[in-house]
Amino acid sequence: MQKILFILSIVLTGVFIFLGYNAWQDKQAEVHRVSPVLIDSTAVAEEDSAEAELDQASTEEGEAEPALTTNLPQEAQDLFAEATAEEPVNVTLVATESATITGTNWLTAAENVFSNEYSNVVVETITYNNTSDELIETITSENYGQADVILLEVPTIYDNGFWSLGDQTYYMNLMIGSFQEAAPEAVLIMQPSQPLAEAPIYDEQKDAVQQVIADAGIEYLDHWSSWGQDLSTLLTEDNDPTEEGGTVWANYMTDYLTGN
């Protein structure tokens, strides 16, 4: 009997040891198991996107292109900013025939910029070969009343040798008044014709007309500084722009209209 009890106690002890060991193994496995966590892919994507935008902003800092209209008068900037497809900005470009004799010229350059870079713009072009008094007769509400922005090359090139300096300033005052009457809401921007070589009287006429325009508070684009001192390859014998001269003027206009 004692032997039976002794054997039974050994068996039970073995069973208890076995059960205790299995329980310890289970607890150890539970301690070292990494619980799976559901990762919100949307949150990760948003975080990655935010980091990418931050990196992009850091890369582009100080390298942003200027706004197209930066160089324009504030009134014109506001017009282009508020333009819609239903209510576009009507731009009228007025150039002398002398300036447009070459394939590349300021008029085609301005057209290209407005067509390719701007939105919600309607462009009309006018060319003329008149002196100031004749041009004034064409400045009517029928011709300019719909314009929001008028970019005019003044006719100093045609007035030169025909009207005196005093006459030209007189007619410029009349011209400004005519535009203000025909298109009272339009933003007016003016510029001279091409420079001439060794023509001091022409230079004086240009400066006097420029002063009248400045006194009227009108934007004046003095592109002459872009031509340099040597005009030999920039003008023809008839003082019209060559292809090279037309390009110089066109580049100036492109830079002006694109904020450069």
Backbone as CSV, one residue per row, in Angstrom:
resi,resn,N_x,N_y,N_z,CA_x,CA_y,CA_z,C_x,C_y,C_z
1,MET,0.830,-1.202,0.000,0.000,0.000,0.000,0.864,1.250,0.000
2,GLN,1.878,1.213,0.850,2.786,2.363,0.920,3.500,2.571,-0.404
3,LYS,3.826,1.472,-1.076,4.487,1.597,-2.378,3.568,2.247,-3.396
4,ILE,2.290,1.852,-3.318,1.319,2.419,-4.263,1.184,3.917,-4.059
5,LEU,1.087,4.328,-2.768,0.968,5.753,-2.451,2.230,6.513,-2.874
6,PHE,3.361,5.915,-2.703,4.627,6.563,-3.069,4.702,6.796,-4.568
7,ILE,4.294,5.734,-5.319,4.307,5.839,-6.788,3.311,6.898,-7.252
8,LEU,2.124,6.928,-6.600,1.075,7.883,-6.967,1.533,9.319,-6.720
9,SER,2.231,9.515,-5.598,2.715,10.858,-5.265,3.748,11.323,-6.285
10,ILE,4.572,10.383,-6.751,5.575,10.745,-7.767,4.894,11.177,-9.063
11,VAL,3.858,10.397,-9.432,3.126,10.703,-10.681,2.470,12.068,-10.587
12,LEU,1.785,12.327,-9.428,1.099,13.622,-9.260,2.095,14.769,-9.273
13,THR,3.245,14.555,-8.654,4.279,15.609,-8.644,4.731,15.909,-10.053
14,GLY,4.902,14.889,-10.849,5.314,15.078,-12.248,4.268,15.852,-13.035
15,VAL,2.988,15.490,-12.746,1.890,16.192,-13.459,1.906,17.674,-13.120
16,PHE,2.022,17.978,-11.797,2.039,19.397,-11.367,3.217,20.161,-11.983
17,ILE,4.367,19.479,-12.029,5.554,20.146,-12.622,5.326,20.443,-14.099
18,PHE,4.717,19.495,-14.790,4.453,19.642,-16.227,3.486,20.789,-16.490
19,LEU,2.387,20.824,-15.700,1.392,21.879,-15.869,1.984,23.252,-15.543
20,GLY,2.812,23.317,-14.500,3.432,24.592,-14.133,4.375,25.099,-15.207
21,TYR,5.104,24.199,-15.819,6.036,24.605,-16.871,5.297,25.169,-18.084
22,ASN,4.182,24.517,-18.491,3.397,24.995,-19.634,2.823,26.386,-19.370
23,ALA,2.354,26.596,-18.126,1.803,27.906,-17.777,2.888,28.980,-17.875
24,TRP,4.078,28.677,-17.442,5.201,29.642,-17.500,5.563,29.967,-18.944
25,GLN,5.533,28.958,-19.820,5.837,29.178,-21.239,4.827,30.112,-21.879
26,ASP,3.525,29.936,-21.516,2.467,30.795,-22.070,2.667,32.249,-21.670
27,LYS,3.019,32.481,-20.399,3.226,33.841,-19.916,4.412,34.484,-20.622
28,GLN,5.489,33.725,-20.827,6.652,34.280,-21.504,6.322,34.673,-22.943
29,ALA,5.564,33.814,-23.618,5.173,34.114,-24.996,4.327,35.372,-25.051
30,GLU,3.449,35.581,-24.066,2.584,36.751,-24.040,3.384,38.016,-23.794
31,VAL,4.416,37.964,-23.002,5.232,39.137,-22.705,5.967,39.618,-23.953
32,HIS,6.506,38.770,-24.779,7.335,39.144,-25.911,6.574,39.327,-27.215
33,ARG,5.273,39.083,-27.231,4.496,39.248,-28.443,4.234,40.728,-28.683
34,VAL,4.454,41.204,-29.962,4.137,42.579,-30.341,2.728,42.608,-30.893
35,SER,1.865,43.366,-30.244,0.481,43.435,-30.682,0.409,44.174,-32.016
36,PRO,-0.309,43.663,-33.010,-0.456,44.363,-34.292,-1.257,45.644,-34.117
37,VAL,-0.805,46.747,-34.822,-1.476,48.050,-34.746,-1.929,48.441,-36.141
38,LEU,-3.179,48.844,-36.284,-3.708,49.284,-37.556,-3.190,50.693,-37.836
39,ILE,-2.423,50.886,-38.943,-1.877,52.187,-39.312,-2.816,52.861,-40.292
40,ASP,-3.196,54.111,-39.976,-4.101,54.886,-40.831,-3.313,55.370,-42.040
41,SER,-3.521,54.712,-43.205,-2.767,55.076,-44.400,-3.071,56.499,-44.842
42,THR,-4.285,56.970,-44.576,-4.648,58.344,-44.947,-3.824,59.341,-44.160
43,ALA,-3.679,59.070,-42.878,-2.901,59.978,-42.030,-1.455,60.014,-42.470
44,VAL,-0.926,58.830,-42.815,0.454,58.780,-43.273,0.615,59.543,-44.573
45,ALA,-0.329,59.367,-45.471,-0.258,60.063,-46.753,-0.305,61.572,-46.561
46,GLU,-1.178,62.016,-45.654,-1.281,63.452,-45.388,0.012,63.978,-44.783
47,GLU,0.607,63.187,-43.895,1.854,63.609,-43.273,2.965,63.702,-44.310
48,ASP,3.030,62.669,-45.193,4.040,62.689,-46.242,3.839,63.875,-47.180
49,SER,2.546,64.151,-47.504,2.244,65.274,-48.394,2.651,66.586,-47.764
50,ALA,2.366,66.735,-46.468,2.729,67.975,-45.768,4.238,68.162,-45.761
51,GLU,4.971,67.059,-45.534,6.424,67.157,-45.542,6.943,67.516,-46.926
52,ALA,6.306,66.939,-47.958,6.729,67.243,-49.324,6.495,68.700,-49.658
53,GLU,5.331,69.223,-49.240,5.025,70.633,-49.488,6.013,71.539,-48.756
54,LEU,6.362,71.143,-47.540,7.330,71.933,-46.777,8.681,71.943,-47.465
55,ASP,9.093,70.762,-47.956,10.356,70.682,-48.672,10.319,71.521,-49.941
56,GLN,9.169,71.451,-50.649,9.037,72.222,-51.886,9.103,73.707,-51.602
57,ALA,8.439,74.121,-50.517,8.446,75.543,-50.154,9.850,76.000,-49.808
58,SER,10.588,75.121,-49.110,11.956,75.482,-48.746,12.827,75.606,-49.979
59,THR,12.580,74.696,-50.953,13.368,74.720,-52.172,13.104,75.968,-52.984
60,GLU,11.817,76.373,-53.019,11.423,77.492,-53.873,11.538,78.831,-53.182
61,GLU,11.863,78.832,-51.906,11.934,80.100,-51.183,12.955,81.014,-51.833
62,GLY,12.496,82.240,-52.145,13.371,83.205,-52.780,13.500,83.018,-54.273
63,GLU,12.788,82.026,-54.867,12.907,81.766,-56.289,11.581,81.950,-57.005
64,ALA,10.575,82.477,-56.344,9.254,82.607,-56.937,9.286,83.593,-58.099
65,GLU,8.579,83.233,-59.186,8.498,84.130,-60.326,7.631,85.329,-59.968
66,PRO,8.011,86.506,-60.454,7.178,87.674,-60.165,5.840,87.569,-60.884
67,ALA,4.831,88.224,-60.365,3.523,88.230,-60.998,3.616,88.924,-62.344
68,LEU,2.822,88.462,-63.307,2.871,89.019,-64.647,2.634,90.516,-64.650
69,THR,1.708,90.958,-63.818,1.277,92.358,-63.882,2.053,93.289,-62.953
70,THR,3.129,92.810,-62.354,3.849,93.605,-61.355,4.249,94.985,-61.859
71,ASN,4.654,95.083,-63.115,5.134,96.355,-63.644,4.024,97.307,-64.069
72,LEU,2.814,96.803,-64.173,1.716,97.621,-64.677,1.210,98.584,-63.611
73,PRO,0.538,99.662,-64.034,-0.097,100.545,-63.048,-1.066,99.757,-62.177
74,GLN,-1.257,100.183,-60.939,-2.092,99.445,-59.999,-3.505,99.251,-60.538
75,GLU,-4.026,100.262,-61.238,-5.384,100.134,-61.779,-5.466,98.981,-62.785
76,ALA,-4.422,98.834,-63.581,-4.392,97.729,-64.547,-4.225,96.392,-63.839
77,GLN,-3.402,96.343,-62.809,-3.238,95.109,-62.046,-4.579,94.649,-61.481
78,ASP,-5.344,95.589,-60.962,-6.651,95.247,-60.387,-7.593,94.714,-61.462
79,LEU,-7.558,95.310,-62.637,-8.426,94.860,-63.731,-8.131,93.408,-64.110
80,PHE,-6.857,93.082,-64.262,-6.487,91.719,-64.655,-6.787,90.724,-63.533
81,ALA,-6.648,91.170,-62.292,-6.920,90.275,-61.164,-8.402,89.939,-61.068
82,GLU,-9.255,90.857,-61.468,-10.702,90.672,-61.337,-11.353,90.163,-62.621
83,ALA,-10.580,89.986,-63.680,-11.136,89.595,-64.973,-11.702,88.182,-64.927
84,THR,-12.778,87.963,-65.680,-13.384,86.643,-65.830,-13.627,86.389,-67.311
85,ALA,-13.991,85.161,-67.627,-14.291,84.843,-69.020,-15.483,85.647,-69.517
86,GLU,-16.433,85.904,-68.612,-17.613,86.685,-68.978,-17.307,88.173,-69.072
87,GLU,-16.362,88.649,-68.279,-15.976,90.057,-68.279,-14.449,90.172,-68.396
88,PRO,-13.933,89.945,-69.607,-12.475,90.011,-69.797,-11.987,91.453,-69.832
89,VAL,-10.671,91.593,-69.780,-10.036,92.905,-69.921,-9.827,93.168,-71.415
90,ASN,-10.329,94.289,-71.879,-10.151,94.677,-73.279,-8.909,95.553,-73.399
91,VAL,-7.907,95.028,-74.101,-6.637,95.728,-74.275,-6.529,96.211,-75.717
92,THR,-6.215,97.491,-75.884,-5.991,98.054,-77.216,-4.535,98.474,-77.336
93,LEU,-3.843,97.918,-78.329,-2.435,98.214,-78.579,-2.355,99.106,-79.813
94,VAL,-1.696,100.249,-79.677,-1.635,101.221,-80.765,-0.174,101.479,-81.120
95,ALA,0.218,101.143,-82.351,1.617,101.249,-82.763,1.733,102.002,-84.076
96,THR,2.903,102.614,-84.289,3.172,103.233,-85.582,3.513,102.149,-86.596
97,GLU,3.276,102.447,-87.865,3.668,101.505,-88.913,5.182,101.356,-88.972
98,SER,5.882,102.420,-88.602,7.348,102.355,-88.581,7.843,101.293,-87.612
99,ALA,7.210,101.211,-86.447,7.649,100.261,-85.417,7.358,98.822,-85.797
100,THR,6.374,98.616,-86.655,5.940,97.247,-86.969,6.431,96.782,-88.337
101,ILE,7.435,97.463,-88.863,7.939,97.120,-90.191,8.679,95.786,-90.195
102,THR,9.179,95.385,-89.041,9.922,94.120,-88.933,8.995,93.006,-88.431
103,GLY,9.407,91.782,-88.672,8.595,90.650,-88.223,8.518,90.561,-86.717
104,THR,9.625,90.873,-86.060,9.652,90.907,-84.598,9.571,92.358,-84.158
105,ASN,8.548,92.699,-83.417,8.364,94.091,-82.995,7.583,94.127,-81.693
106,TRP,7.479,95.300,-81.092,6.849,95.389,-79.779,5.373,95.020,-79.832
107,LEU,4.712,95.301,-80.942,3.280,95.018,-81.039,3.005,93.519,-81.033
108,THR,3.729,92.761,-81.865,3.526,91.307,-81.883,3.972,90.676,-80.571
109,ALA,5.024,91.261,-79.960,5.469,90.738,-78.658,4.383,90.900,-77.611
110,ALA,3.758,92.070,-77.573,2.684,92.304,-76.605,1.502,91.381,-76.867
111,GLU,1.150,91.207,-78.139,0.069,90.289,-78.492,0.360,88.880,-77.996
112,ASN,1.586,88.423,-78.216,1.960,87.064,-77.814,1.880,86.887,-76.302
113,VAL,2.338,87.890,-75.554,2.291,87.778,-74.094,0.848,87.716,-73.611
114,PHE,0.021,88.606,-74.092,-1.372,88.615,-73.654,-2.090,87.326,-74.060
115,SER,-1.748,86.784,-75.217,-2.413,85.568,-75.701,-1.944,84.316,-74.973
116,ASN,-0.652,84.260,-74.659,-0.072,83.030,-74.110,0.118,83.034,-72.603
117,GLU,0.230,84.204,-71.997,0.532,84.275,-70.570,-0.646,84.758,-69.721
118,TYR,-1.462,85.614,-70.272,-2.581,86.176,-69.522,-3.850,85.359,-69.756
119,SER,-4.804,85.532,-68.854,-6.108,84.901,-69.001,-7.182,85.975,-69.062
120,ASN,-8.262,85.648,-69.737,-9.433,86.528,-69.794,-9.077,87.913,-70.329
121,VAL,-8.451,87.911,-71.495,-8.036,89.156,-72.142,-8.472,89.136,-73.607
122,VAL,-8.998,90.249,-74.056,-9.317,90.434,-75.471,-8.411,91.544,-75.988
123,VAL,-7.647,91.254,-77.056,-6.660,92.201,-77.566,-7.083,92.728,-78.937
124,GLU,-7.006,94.045,-79.081,-7.225,94.698,-80.366,-5.966,95.490,-80.710
125,THR,-5.553,95.453,-81.967,-4.359,96.187,-82.384,-4.723,97.238,-83.424
126,ILE,-4.055,98.366,-83.330,-4.234,99.469,-84.275,-2.858,99.961,-84.700
127,THR,-2.636,100.127,-85.982,-1.402,100.740,-86.474,-1.766,102.008,-87.240
128,TYR,-0.856,102.970,-87.225,-1.128,104.249,-87.882,0.164,104.864,-88.395
129,ASN,0.043,105.847,-89.288,1.198,106.607,-89.775,0.847,108.089,-89.829
130,ASN,0.217,108.579,-88.752,-0.268,109.950,-88.692,0.551,110.799,-87.731
131,THR,0.544,112.085,-87.974,1.097,113.021,-87.008,0.080,113.190,-85.879
132,SER,0.494,113.872,-84.827,-0.348,113.986,-83.633,-1.729,114.548,-83.927
133,ASP,-1.785,115.648,-84.708,-3.075,116.278,-84.982,-4.015,115.332,-85.729
134,GLU,-3.453,114.521,-86.624,-4.276,113.573,-87.378,-4.719,112.407,-86.496
135,LEU,-3.818,111.960,-85.621,-4.160,110.851,-84.736,-5.282,111.246,-83.777
136,ILE,-5.237,112.488,-83.298,-6.260,112.949,-82.355,-7.661,112.819,-82.950
137,GLU,-7.777,113.046,-84.245,-9.081,112.969,-84.901,-9.672,111.561,-84.861
138,THR,-8.811,110.561,-84.690,-9.289,109.173,-84.660,-9.625,108.690,-83.252
139,ILE,-9.329,109.510,-82.257,-9.544,109.088,-80.864,-10.990,109.400,-80.499
140,THR,-11.853,108.456,-80.745,-13.287,108.603,-80.493,-13.773,107.459,-79.624
141,SER,-14.961,107.609,-79.082,-15.547,106.539,-78.258,-15.832,105.308,-79.107
142,GLU,-16.081,105.511,-80.398,-16.317,104.363,-81.282,-15.072,103.498,-81.402
143,ASN,-13.916,104.136,-81.431,-12.657,103.394,-81.598,-12.060,102.901,-80.286
144,TYR,-12.311,103.638,-79.195,-11.623,103.318,-77.942,-12.558,103.176,-76.732
145,GLY,-13.822,103.361,-76.936,-14.750,103.357,-75.802,-14.835,102.045,-75.053
146,GLN,-14.523,100.930,-75.718,-14.614,99.620,-75.071,-13.320,99.212,-74.384
147,ALA,-12.280,99.997,-74.563,-10.961,99.611,-74.044,-10.884,99.797,-72.533
148,ASP,-10.273,98.806,-71.873,-9.972,98.907,-70.444,-8.531,99.348,-70.223
149,VAL,-7.652,98.908,-71.125,-6.237,99.279,-71.072,-5.819,99.679,-72.480
150,ILE,-5.172,100.839,-72.601,-4.681,101.311,-73.897,-3.168,101.494,-73.789
151,LEU,-2.446,100.790,-74.627,-0.982,100.903,-74.682,-0.633,101.581,-76.003
152,LEU,-0.195,102.838,-75.920,-0.022,103.679,-77.096,1.439,104.048,-77.330
153,GLU,1.884,103.850,-78.563,3.157,104.422,-78.994,2.851,105.809,-79.547
154,VAL,3.376,106.838,-78.899,3.062,108.211,-79.309,3.766,108.529,-80.630
155,PRO,3.227,109.486,-81.421,3.722,109.704,-82.795,4.888,110.671,-82.931
156,THR,5.775,110.709,-81.977,6.912,111.621,-82.063,7.737,111.372,-83.315
157,ILE,7.837,110.119,-83.753,8.625,109.795,-84.943,8.051,110.470,-86.178
158,TYR,6.713,110.655,-86.225,6.078,111.311,-87.357,6.021,112.830,-87.181
159,ASP,5.972,113.273,-85.926,5.948,114.718,-85.663,7.318,115.348,-85.888
160,ASN,8.365,114.549,-85.752,9.725,115.056,-85.909,9.915,115.623,-87.317
161,GLY,10.340,116.896,-87.389,10.536,117.538,-88.682,9.262,118.133,-89.243
162,PHE,8.150,117.922,-88.555,6.868,118.464,-89.021,6.301,119.472,-88.027
163,TRP,6.272,119.069,-86.738,5.805,119.978,-85.694,6.969,120.364,-84.787
164,SER,6.912,121.600,-84.305,7.937,122.075,-83.377,7.759,121.418,-82.021
165,LEU,8.739,121.615,-81.159,8.658,121.075,-79.804,7.415,121.591,-79.092
166,GLY,7.171,122.908,-79.203,5.996,123.487,-78.567,4.705,122.919,-79.112
167,ASP,4.660,122.702,-80.414,3.465,122.124,-81.033,3.228,120.700,-80.523
168,GLN,4.302,119.959,-80.387,4.159,118.566,-79.960,3.637,118.464,-78.529
169,THR,4.119,119.328,-77.648,3.603,119.297,-76.270,2.137,119.734,-76.238
170,TYR,1.794,120.706,-77.087,0.403,121.156,-77.180,-0.504,120.006,-77.624
171,TYR,-0.106,119.332,-78.675,-0.924,118.234,-79.194,-0.961,117.042,-78.237
172,MET,0.123,116.856,-77.485,0.102,115.748,-76.528,-0.929,116.012,-75.440
173,ASN,-1.026,117.243,-74.987,-2.070,117.581,-74.010,-3.457,117.333,-74.588
174,LEU,-3.657,117.712,-75.856,-4.939,117.465,-76.509,-5.213,115.967,-76.654
175,MET,-4.159,115.222,-76.969,-4.313,113.778,-77.159,-4.740,113.096,-75.867
176,ILE,-4.093,113.467,-74.774,-4.444,112.881,-73.477,-5.895,113.207,-73.137
177,GLY,-6.292,114.459,-73.358,-7.675,114.837,-73.096,-8.659,114.078,-73.970
178,SER,-8.284,113.826,-75.220,-9.153,113.083,-76.133,-9.351,111.646,-75.666
179,PHE,-8.259,111.009,-75.208,-8.372,109.643,-74.694,-9.229,109.606,-73.426
180,GLN,-9.046,110.582,-72.568,-9.814,110.619,-71.327,-11.295,110.845,-71.587
181,GLU,-11.607,111.529,-72.680,-13.007,111.744,-73.043,-13.601,110.529,-73.751
182,ALA,-12.815,109.918,-74.632,-13.300,108.779,-75.406,-13.386,107.504,-74.570
183,ALA,-12.437,107.333,-73.642,-12.383,106.122,-72.800,-12.051,106.526,-71.373
184,PRO,-13.008,107.171,-70.689,-12.721,107.752,-69.366,-12.302,106.741,-68.305
185,GLU,-12.684,105.485,-68.457,-12.358,104.468,-67.461,-11.102,103.682,-67.812
186,ALA,-10.534,103.923,-68.970,-9.392,103.124,-69.427,-8.103,103.540,-68.740
187,VAL,-7.233,102.551,-68.538,-5.876,102.808,-68.037,-4.996,103.078,-69.248
188,LEU,-4.347,104.228,-69.265,-3.539,104.639,-70.409,-2.055,104.470,-70.100
189,ILE,-1.351,103.799,-71.005,0.101,103.614,-70.905,0.705,104.086,-72.221
190,MET,1.752,104.893,-72.143,2.362,105.439,-73.354,3.850,105.122,-73.421
191,GLN,4.375,105.147,-74.642,5.799,104.929,-74.863,6.231,105.688,-76.105
192,PRO,7.538,106.007,-76.222,8.023,106.707,-77.413,8.257,105.733,-78.561
193,SER,8.481,106.291,-79.738,8.927,105.491,-80.866,10.403,105.152,-80.679
194,GLN,11.004,104.533,-81.683,12.406,104.145,-81.607,13.303,105.376,-81.509
195,PRO,14.469,105.243,-80.876,15.427,106.353,-80.842,16.045,106.550,-82.224
196,LEU,16.648,107.706,-82.419,17.364,107.997,-83.662,18.809,108.334,-83.329
197,ALA,19.694,108.026,-84.244,21.115,108.305,-84.028,21.419,109.774,-84.300
198,GLU,22.164,110.378,-83.386,22.631,111.753,-83.558,21.494,112.691,-83.976
199,ALA,20.438,112.702,-83.159,19.274,113.538,-83.445,18.887,114.300,-82.185
200,PRO,19.668,115.311,-81.804,19.423,116.012,-80.542,18.064,116.693,-80.467
201,ILE,17.575,117.234,-81.591,16.255,117.885,-81.572,15.164,116.849,-81.301
202,TYR,15.291,115.707,-81.933,14.339,114.607,-81.712,14.374,114.172,-80.249
203,ASP,15.563,114.106,-79.673,15.695,113.743,-78.261,14.988,114.764,-77.371
204,GLU,15.128,116.031,-77.695,14.469,117.075,-76.910,12.947,116.976,-77.029
205,GLN,12.480,116.697,-78.214,11.040,116.539,-78.423,10.499,115.367,-77.602
206,LYS,11.244,114.280,-77.645,10.831,113.098,-76.873,10.779,113.420,-75.389
207,ASP,11.782,114.109,-74.864,11.821,114.448,-73.438,10.666,115.385,-73.061
208,ALA,10.364,116.354,-73.930,9.290,117.304,-73.640,7.930,116.599,-73.615
209,VAL,7.710,115.727,-74.572,6.458,114.965,-74.613,6.364,114.046,-73.394
210,GLN,7.473,113.437,-73.037,7.501,112.572,-71.852,7.111,113.343,-70.600
211,GLN,7.549,114.577,-70.481,7.226,115.386,-69.310,5.731,115.687,-69.248
212,VAL,5.123,115.967,-70.397,3.671,116.199,-70.431,2.926,114.956,-69.947
213,ILE,3.378,113.807,-70.412,2.737,112.544,-70.029,2.909,112.285,-68.537
214,ALA,4.105,112.537,-68.024,4.361,112.343,-66.592,3.523,113.295,-65.756
215,ASP,3.396,114.542,-66.204,2.612,115.527,-65.461,1.136,115.128,-65.392
216,ALA,0.693,114.371,-66.377,-0.699,113.915,-66.395,-0.898,112.653,-65.558
217,GLY,0.198,112.139,-64.986,0.106,110.945,-64.148,-0.086,109.661,-64.931
218,ILE,0.390,109.643,-66.163,0.231,108.482,-67.037,1.533,107.679,-67.077
219,GLU,1.402,106.370,-67.040,2.572,105.482,-67.121,3.304,105.682,-68.446
220,TYR,4.628,105.837,-68.361,5.447,106.050,-69.560,6.558,105.018,-69.589
221,LEU,6.647,104.291,-70.683,7.651,103.240,-70.822,8.810,103.764,-71.665
222,ASP,9.895,104.110,-71.012,11.051,104.643,-71.727,11.994,103.504,-72.079
223,HIS,11.736,102.897,-73.227,12.514,101.729,-73.643,13.849,102.099,-74.279
224,TRP,14.130,103.385,-74.454,15.351,103.802,-75.136,16.617,103.282,-74.457
225,SER,16.561,103.131,-73.153,17.752,102.659,-72.437,18.160,101.256,-72.873
226,SER,17.237,100.489,-73.434,17.538,99.124,-73.871,18.276,99.089,-75.202
227,TRP,18.253,100.179,-75.937,18.836,100.202,-77.273,20.351,100.410,-77.260
228,GLY,20.873,101.007,-76.209,22.302,101.278,-76.148,22.686,102.500,-76.968
229,GLN,23.971,102.769,-77.029,24.477,103.956,-77.713,24.690,103.740,-79.209
230,ASP,25.071,102.544,-79.578,25.357,102.253,-80.988,24.095,101.728,-81.664
231,LEU,23.508,102.564,-82.511,22.264,102.191,-83.191,22.492,101.749,-84.631
232,SER,23.739,101.580,-85.013,24.068,101.320,-86.418,23.435,100.045,-86.955
233,THR,23.303,99.040,-86.109,22.703,97.780,-86.562,21.236,97.654,-86.161
234,LEU,20.734,98.667,-85.484,19.369,98.604,-84.963,18.369,99.407,-85.781
235,LEU,18.886,100.289,-86.653,18.015,101.129,-87.479,18.415,101.016,-88.946
236,THR,17.421,101.152,-89.823,17.688,101.186,-91.255,18.122,102.594,-91.664
237,GLU,18.449,102.766,-92.923,18.804,104.092,-93.423,17.637,105.067,-93.322
238,ASP,16.429,104.527,-93.289,15.226,105.362,-93.148,14.810,105.533,-91.697
239,ASN,15.651,105.070,-90.777,15.422,105.186,-89.332,14.261,104.326,-88.826
240,ASP,13.912,103.317,-89.590,12.987,102.309,-89.080,13.803,101.239,-88.356
241,PRO,13.193,100.525,-87.409,13.950,99.457,-86.736,14.331,98.340,-87.698
242,THR,15.539,97.830,-87.564,15.900,96.601,-88.260,15.311,95.424,-87.486
243,GLU,15.540,94.235,-87.984,15.069,93.060,-87.263,15.693,92.997,-85.873
244,GLU,16.971,93.361,-85.796,17.659,93.375,-84.507,17.084,94.454,-83.597
245,GLY,16.831,95.621,-84.166,16.243,96.692,-83.371,14.835,96.359,-82.908
246,GLY,14.071,95.761,-83.800,12.723,95.345,-83.420,12.739,94.323,-82.304
247,THR,13.749,93.463,-82.320,13.877,92.450,-81.266,14.210,93.079,-79.924
248,VAL,15.081,94.089,-79.941,15.430,94.794,-78.704,14.168,95.381,-78.066
249,TRP,13.370,96.030,-78.883,12.141,96.655,-78.405,11.134,95.596,-77.951
250,ALA,11.033,94.520,-78.701,10.106,93.436,-78.358,10.484,92.790,-77.024
251,ASN,11.783,92.599,-76.809,12.228,92.004,-75.548,11.902,92.904,-74.361
252,TYR,12.082,94.196,-74.568,11.725,95.148,-73.509,10.241,95.021,-73.170
253,MET,9.399,94.994,-74.192,7.965,94.912,-73.964,7.586,93.591,-73.291
254,THR,8.208,92.509,-73.708,7.932,91.204,-73.099,8.283,91.216,-71.609
255,ASP,9.447,91.763,-71.290,9.860,91.845,-69.891,8.878,92.691,-69.087
256,TYR,8.460,93.799,-69.660,7.525,94.684,-68.952,6.219,93.975,-68.661
257,LEU,5.703,93.259,-69.616,4.384,92.632,-69.467,4.422,91.319,-68.694
258,THR,5.619,90.817,-68.417,5.728,89.564,-67.649,6.356,89.778,-66.277
259,GLY,6.461,91.018,-65.846,6.936,91.297,-64.492,8.419,91.220,-64.291
260,ASN,9.193,91.223,-65.376,10.656,91.138,-65.255,11.304,92.522,-65.324
